[in-house]
Amino acid sequence: MGGRMSQQRLQNLAVSAPAFFGINTEESPIGMNPNFADVADNCVIDKQGRIGARQGYIQVSTNDVLGSSRGLEVVFEFTAFDGSIVVFSAGNNKIFFGTTTLQEVTLPVGYTITANNWKIVTLNNNVYFFQDGHIPLVAVTGSSTLVTVTSGGTTAPSGNEALAAFGRLWVADVEGNNYTVYWSDLLDGTNFQGGSSGSLDLTTVWTNGYDEIVALTEHNGFLLIFGKHSIVIYSGGDTVTTVEFRLSDTIEGVGCIARDSVQATGNDILFLSDRGLMSLGRIIQEKSLPLRDVSANVRTDLLNAVKTETFPIHSHYSAFDAFYLLTFPS
């Protein structure tokens, strides 16, 4: 038997901007647009849409004060009213200040730190430190001596989440109570007992059964309260003592699963949910399932990383370089 093999002409495929669309590990490579990348390590997409080398880094501190810890896990830059800058950092169950030479802060007598997952915020020229299972601390005007946050002999709520907004401190995710938001007196982050301080119980607000507060943020004059499975939006955060402070909207079926994944990008809020990385703006526009997520092209890989991560997930947003960075420590 004999036969003829069909002849096919080779075609040139021009890809003007390789990987310009980013990574895509969800679609089959057979029919995928060649502008996607399957793997992209140590690179960025520059302003011209080309693959380029990522920026390097400069080592700021060389002194070894952390011992055998995992290194610094939290860094916070505080700018005082007079323009001076103090950098606080935490690692190996210690809190430091400074950059080139890290120095330990002075803690209250008998105060013991057992973890490094601090939420650090600033209000009215003071720096506040919150973490689950720890009495809140404050560095007055960025001082290297920290004191406990007390008001009338009573310590402030020992929450795992804190937000400085509307001239107040907002605290939530308190041990044994992850359904209440507490707010301080106006311009006084140490006073949670008197003045115009108060609290909000969300057990009657959750629209789909039990939920728990994970994160807080402010956006366009609204207070956003992220549960694990829903989002509650309040208006009038600057007038909490009046009827203007009221429930504005609720979003069901999607919430936040990592406190430090919430980032404001100017006109939007990005956060990590059990569905992927979500855009609050898109969610509000759609208001229906299925919701689209920003990480759709790498959703499986991202959620697998979330499932296996044993340390707190952190994020960062750079307005200058216009990128959102999500880090998985392990």
C-alpha positions in Angstrom: 0.0 0.0 0.0 1.2 3.4 -0.7 0.1 6.9 0.2 0.9 10.5 0.1 1.7 12.6 3.2 -0.1 15.9 3.2 2.1 18.9 2.9 1.3 21.9 5.2 3.0 25.2 4.9 4.7 26.6 8.0 3.2 29.9 9.2 5.1 32.6 11.0 3.4 33.7 14.1 4.2 37.3 15.2 3.7 38.0 18.9 4.2 41.7 19.3 4.1 41.8 23.1 4.9 38.4 24.7 3.2 37.9 28.0 1.5 41.3 27.9 -1.7 39.8 29.2 0.1 38.3 32.2 0.1 34.7 33.5 -2.7 32.3 32.6 -2.7 28.8 34.1 -6.4 28.3 33.8 -7.0 27.9 30.1 -5.8 25.1 27.9 -2.5 26.1 26.1 -3.9 24.7 22.8 -6.3 27.6 22.2 -4.8 30.2 24.5 -3.8 33.7 23.2 0.0 33.8 22.7 0.0 37.1 24.6 -0.4 35.1 27.8 2.5 33.5 29.8 2.4 30.1 31.5 5.4 30.9 33.7 6.9 34.3 34.6 9.6 34.4 37.3 11.5 37.4 38.4 10.1 39.7 35.8 7.6 42.5 35.2 5.6 44.0 32.3 7.0 47.5 31.6 5.1 50.5 30.4 5.7 49.5 26.8 4.1 46.1 27.4 7.4 44.2 27.2 8.8 41.6 29.6 11.5 43.3 31.7 13.6 42.4 34.7 12.0 43.3 38.0 13.6 46.0 40.2 16.2 44.8 42.7 16.4 45.7 46.3 18.7 47.5 48.7 19.5 46.1 52.1 18.6 48.7 54.7 19.8 47.1 57.9 22.7 44.7 58.3 22.8 44.3 62.1 21.6 40.9 63.3 19.1 41.5 66.0 16.5 38.9 65.1 18.4 35.7 66.0 16.9 32.6 64.5 13.5 34.0 63.7 11.8 34.1 60.3 13.0 37.7 59.9 10.9 40.9 60.0 7.2 40.1 59.5 5.7 43.6 59.8 7.1 47.0 58.8 5.3 50.3 59.3 6.5 53.8 58.4 5.2 56.6 60.6 5.3 60.3 59.5 4.9 62.7 62.4 3.2 66.1 62.3 6.7 67.8 62.1 7.7 65.7 59.1 10.0 63.3 60.9 9.8 59.6 59.9 10.1 56.6 62.3 10.1 53.1 60.9 8.6 50.4 63.2 9.1 46.7 62.5 8.4 43.4 64.2 9.9 40.0 64.2 11.0 37.2 66.6 8.4 38.4 69.2 10.1 41.8 69.3 9.3 45.3 68.1 12.0 47.5 66.7 12.4 51.1 65.5 15.0 52.5 63.1 16.3 51.4 59.8 20.1 51.1 59.4 20.5 50.0 63.0 17.4 48.3 64.5 16.8 49.0 68.1 14.2 47.3 70.4 11.5 49.5 71.7 10.9 49.8 75.5 7.8 47.7 76.4 5.7 48.1 79.5 7.0 46.2 82.5 6.0 42.5 82.4 4.6 42.8 78.8 5.2 39.6 76.8 4.9 39.3 73.0 4.1 35.9 71.7 3.5 36.6 67.9 4.4 39.1 65.2 1.1 39.6 63.4 0.7 43.2 64.5 -1.8 45.6 62.9 -0.2 49.0 63.2 -2.1 52.2 62.6 -1.6 55.9 63.3 -4.1 58.5 64.6 -3.5 62.1 65.8 0.3 61.8 65.8 0.3 58.5 67.8 1.1 55.0 66.6 -1.1 52.1 67.8 -0.2 48.4 67.8 -3.0 45.7 67.8 -2.8 42.0 67.8 -5.0 39.1 68.9 -4.3 38.0 72.5 -2.2 41.2 73.2 -3.1 44.3 75.1 -2.9 47.2 72.6 0.1 49.4 72.7 0.7 53.0 71.7 3.8 55.0 70.8 3.0 58.6 71.6 4.3 60.8 68.8 6.3 57.9 67.5 8.2 57.4 70.7 10.5 54.3 71.1 8.8 53.7 74.5 5.5 51.9 74.2 2.7 52.0 76.7 -0.6 50.1 77.0 -3.7 51.7 75.6 -5.9 52.3 78.7 -8.8 54.5 79.4 -10.1 55.1 82.9 -8.2 52.1 84.2 -9.7 49.8 81.5 -7.6 48.6 78.5 -8.8 49.1 75.0 -10.3 46.2 73.1 -7.6 43.6 72.3 -8.6 43.3 68.7 -6.8 41.7 65.9 -8.0 44.3 63.4 -7.8 48.1 63.7 -8.5 51.0 61.4 -7.8 54.7 61.7 -10.6 56.6 59.9 -13.1 59.4 60.4 -10.9 60.8 63.2 -11.3 57.6 65.3 -9.8 54.2 65.9 -12.0 51.3 64.9 -11.2 47.9 66.4 -12.7 44.5 65.7 -12.0 40.7 65.9 -11.6 40.7 69.6 -10.8 37.3 71.2 -14.1 35.7 72.1 -16.1 38.4 70.2 -15.6 38.6 66.4 -19.0 40.2 65.7 -18.6 43.6 67.3 -16.9 46.8 66.0 -15.6 49.2 68.7 -14.7 52.9 68.0 -12.8 55.3 70.1 -13.6 58.9 71.1 -13.0 61.5 68.5 -9.2 62.1 68.0 -8.4 60.0 71.1 -7.4 56.5 70.2 -6.9 55.6 73.9 -10.5 56.3 75.0 -13.0 53.5 74.3 -15.0 54.1 77.4 -16.2 57.7 77.4 -16.9 60.6 75.1 -18.4 59.6 71.8 -16.9 56.1 71.8 -19.2 53.2 71.2 -19.7 49.8 69.5 -21.7 48.1 66.9 -23.1 44.5 67.2 -23.3 42.8 63.8 -25.2 39.7 64.9 -28.4 41.3 63.8 -26.9 42.7 60.6 -25.4 39.6 59.0 -27.8 38.7 56.2 -26.8 35.1 55.7 -26.4 33.6 59.2 -23.4 33.7 61.4 -20.2 35.4 60.1 -17.1 36.9 61.8 -15.2 40.1 61.2 -11.9 39.8 59.4 -11.0 43.3 58.2 -12.0 46.9 58.3 -11.4 49.7 55.8 -12.8 53.1 54.7 -13.6 54.0 51.1 -15.4 57.1 49.7 -16.7 58.0 53.0 -18.1 54.6 53.8 -17.0 52.2 56.6 -16.5 48.7 55.1 -16.7 45.7 57.4 -15.5 42.5 55.9 -16.7 39.2 57.2 -15.5 35.9 55.9 -18.7 35.4 53.8 -20.2 38.8 53.5 -19.5 42.6 53.4 -21.4 45.2 55.4 -21.2 48.9 54.4 -22.1 51.7 56.7 -22.5 55.4 55.8 -21.9 58.3 58.2 -18.8 57.0 59.9 -17.9 60.6 60.7 -21.2 61.0 62.6 -21.4 57.8 64.6 -23.4 59.6 67.4 -26.2 60.5 65.1 -28.8 58.7 63.0 -26.7 59.4 59.9 -24.5 56.4 60.9 -26.6 53.6 59.4 -26.4 50.5 57.3 -26.0 51.5 53.6 -25.5 48.1 51.9 -24.7 44.5 52.3 -23.0 42.1 49.9 -23.6 38.4 50.3 -21.7 35.4 49.1 -18.2 36.9 49.2 -16.0 38.1 52.0 -12.4 38.5 53.1 -10.2 35.7 54.4 -7.0 37.6 55.1 -6.8 40.7 57.1 -3.8 42.2 55.5 -4.9 41.5 51.9 -7.2 44.6 51.9 -5.6 47.4 49.9 -7.1 50.7 48.6 -6.0 51.5 45.1 -7.4 55.0 44.9 -10.7 54.3 43.2 -11.2 50.7 44.3 -10.5 48.1 47.1 -8.8 44.8 46.4 -9.1 41.9 48.9 -8.5 38.2 49.1 -11.6 36.0 49.3 -12.2 32.3 49.2 -13.0 32.8 45.5 -9.8 34.6 44.6 -8.6 38.2 44.6 -11.7 40.4 44.3 -12.4 44.0 43.3 -15.0 45.7 45.5 -15.9 48.0 42.6 -16.8 45.1 40.4 -18.8 43.4 43.2 -20.9 46.4 43.8 -21.6 46.8 40.1 -22.5 43.2 39.5 -24.4 42.4 42.8 -25.1 38.9 41.5 -23.4 35.5 41.3 -21.2 34.3 39.7 -18.9 37.2 40.6 -15.8 37.9 38.5 -12.5 38.0 40.3 -9.3 39.8 39.4 -7.2 36.6 39.7 -9.4 34.6 37.3 -6.4 33.6 35.1 -4.5 32.1 38.1 -7.4 31.2 40.4 -6.5 27.6 41.0 -2.9 28.3 41.8 -3.8 31.2 44.0 -6.4 29.3 46.0 -4.0 26.3 46.4 -1.4 28.6 47.8 -4.0 30.0 50.3 -5.0 26.5 51.4 -1.4 25.5 52.2 -0.2 28.8 53.8 0.4 28.5 57.5 1.5 32.0 58.2 -0.5 35.3 57.9 -0.8 36.5 54.3 0.2 40.1 53.6 -0.2 42.5 50.7 1.1 45.8 49.4 -0.1 48.3 46.8 2.3 50.7 45.0 0.5 53.7 43.5 3.7 54.7 41.7 4.3 51.4 40.0 0.6 50.5 39.9 0.8 46.9 41.2 -0.8 44.9 43.9 1.6 42.4 45.7 0.3 39.4 47.6 2.8 37.5 49.7 2.7 33.9 51.0 5.5 33.7 53.6 6.0 30.0 53.6 
